[in-house]
Amino acid sequence: MSQPSARRENGPVTYGDYLQWTGEERWEILNGTPCNMGPAPSTKHQRVIRKLLVQIDHLLSDHPGCEVFAAPFDVRFPEGDEADEAVIQVVQPDIAVICDPSRIDEKGCRGAPDWIIEVLSPATASRDYIAKRSLYERMGVREYWLVHPLDRLVTVFVSGPDGIYAPPVFRAGTGSLSVTVLPDLALHLDLLFT
């Protein structure tokens, strides 16, 4: 299939379907519905991702077992113990940090990364804020950052002991910002937006 339909006639779209698609477009599957990731991100968006990736990769050298990955990188969220082909939640976060090596395989990540960062773009901002925030909270992503390149702002969601995200913290893009799930790790925000 070169393009997915919004829904299959016999049920939700799955990771097994996704693996059969051809073409240049990038897709995610949220609740069994394919979501086109839109055109390639802007140059500014790409620069912010690169700067985040470089900082995080360097800082993780003190955290053996933790790895950082950048899109395209499939994160599969099974609802239970179903086979990969039956998974109906597949995302490609801009950046994912995974500290449980058993979740990493040749297809990407199966289960919740510890920390996800999405760099906002007009095509996907509402999905990142609403659908993906809800999915990440429900699936156990312990920390979720939304980086706003145009506004030079970072929104941080951190999971509480009950697994529910606390009210977001908003930070201007200056100074350093600590990562709650990796307490001795802090990013220099000034470096992201220059």
Disulfide bonds with the S-S distance in Angstrom:
Cys66-Cys99 2.03
